[in-house]
Amino acid sequence: MLFFSKKLMVGWDSSEYLALGKFIFGGLGYASWYRPLVWPLILGALWKIGLPMPFTMQAVSILIYFSIPLITYFAFKDSRRYIGLLIVSQPVFFKYSHLPLSHIIASFFLILSYSTSGRKSGVFAALSGMSRFTFLLFLPFCLWYGKRRGDWKKRLTGMAIVLVPYFLFTTLYFHNPVIQFSGASDIINHPDYLWLWQKDWLFYLKSLVFFSPLLLLVFWVKGPSRVAFLLSLIYFTLLPHKEDRFLIDMIIYAAIAIGEGFRKTPILQSALHLIFLPLIFLPLYSPPAEFFTSIEPATTVVGMDPIVNSYADIHFTSWFHYSSEPPMDADYCVFSKFGVPCPTDHEVCKSRVAYFKDTCDSWDIVGQDWVFTVARRPSNATT
């Protein structure tokens, strides 16, 4: 009931995953190749067979969220059976489960890998990494667990089943096997936005203390997952771009380590009811769907926010970075007040955002509120 008391949303990232899926399966959306492929392939296939979006995207994400605690509950007989529940009840994980993000499906595959063995475990580990690139960190730890259980070679074979075709595809299609990784790195460290996300080096530790103090027990246990947690914490601490949602990468390893480290005590079970106490659910804005559903199919749209791709089957041109001129040569425009934030006193950025807004305002308005303007180019407008 608590989950459904919070509004389900469609955000920037989930819209880009769907846009890439539409591009792969139908030539619509846009080619956001810096996004990992698993979630776009799933969403694109569901869209291709005619299932409605974004409802289907949200429904699948909800099913995945609720399946995570069930996987560990039925896979184990000791306190590890509560690992999934510990993960999904963390405030940050709970918050972002209301957006169909890749974090959720990557966590799902990682838990499947942890809860299985042999080739299946390797396949699921690779799918987790191909759902969110930073989850590739789990691959060596999957093999570490496999060495303990005597099936690491089978796990390695399972990983190869996924990774070899992937790298063959990127090599043949892009002539660069790591192009997605470099593209993702360029986006997350893009100089136009990096100033927005820079925080002090204690940001993630402070967030854990405030939101998930129980997870600090990870520092008192031993094992592969504790090492994975520490490596993940170090990596994201050193990364200039910091967001609270990146805590999910650390939470999953901490939960596994705690589940393993406290098998003979009831501490995990008795502490679960405390998890929601520090919960702060920040409201996220989502525009009315009618702004986008009235856009004619297969038309061209230039936008400062990709959310239109969740509601309309269009050819999308992104304008997310003020370092380039807005390409206002489309059939429709989507202006977002928060789409392209400008640094203080950056006149080039402000002038280009103002140009986009003024041009969009001068077209035939389809929908408008305090954040978004959606407009169609008049028949007599010039490019």
Steps between C-alpha positions, in 0.01 A plus 500: 500500500786736578645443154175583320438803721774674301440617146665304219703726275664506159836671508790606280702179515210261452383703199844470344500122546163477328616740226799275424272195499269670249801591286629142498165338422331767290733783400315747725613660825870574477833322514613552859769233463672607822222318687548131594308270267300256714223734618458667156478157334230386743301824471543518122376142456195566718427818307548320166231241580255781571491526879414851622772728627588627754255282696673175398841641590373593847321167548809296412713711733253444786500123442879496503509705822267264685676190367837591655404405860324186376813374322716492812214388725449179302867447410638489856399354835710718734504877551615545139137452403439857625768661282248591231266655755787699647584636153151605390416657836790744490368856458711583194412173326134545592500856369648418160292186457219740406698590190571217250878538533770256397611476865195288577541246220878484557437424868248233397753318282777536759282341768406222257871440440574494872211261566586250226807305394687377194437645155175664609684702761752616239230594250309701760818675618580608144142616442524706817810675367340550161201660675716750688869517417622559855344165597773334293694531824312191618650273234827419682308455824262261330807296406630534857178345628533240226850408617357439847225279359715329237310626194698807393577356155130451430433854619770630269338312211166659586655847495654427160158403360391860555821701466655342190199579272481849654862586422471344153200725433669819620816415310320426172235776526703783654855378422571563869424229760492746793314787334204474736722519806688805374172662395348445844811644664486807275135561589535461875806729503370748242638846585165670430344331804782383723473810717149393600607168652824576679479427874747443780683169526298392806171529310428125477609419855281782633210373289542148638503632857187706440294268281629147572692483830439124527718446194801635691519149645678413175822637653489225766465200271737318267460345159491573126199732515660722762797544265259579214324756720827672589618509138165642390511761778853603402414520130194719544674715761778576253252563217437878471134441407311402817129417540307324774374238253856372459466369856306210349827366359637481857179399680472167320850387603451621857173307528661179372794538738271558800281204406809281487665642809209470741360159410479377862340807657154656463643852455412521131139397551438710811653815351304499175209697646736791570600545137222736399544741792750727321305481175476829313306462179578802286216592262589494133315700239342328202312692229149402386510215249261694274784738413668217309228258396358760261826511302454334163684168458822484298548878507825666606541651846786705643504500878681604815358194679461146359174430688300547180640162384305324775167618360544559125652297216708771339843575356677683780788747479650585836626838612636426847828695489535876464842462337319454165234707324138380537393325175154654456419326170246246629122467479461539878703643786508407869633768733577414863579759764745260663622320187817703440612670822745786456795583724489843661602779261529262203354727233539257208294237682234750603470645150465158338239385753312829448514449123357149536223625730409802288488289185284237667267767645455647153372169359151355542478395865390140556551498876655736752549524876757650737771257385421369150399655171406270212432669168455420132674694227250718309465418133643840406800482736852505358785272609 
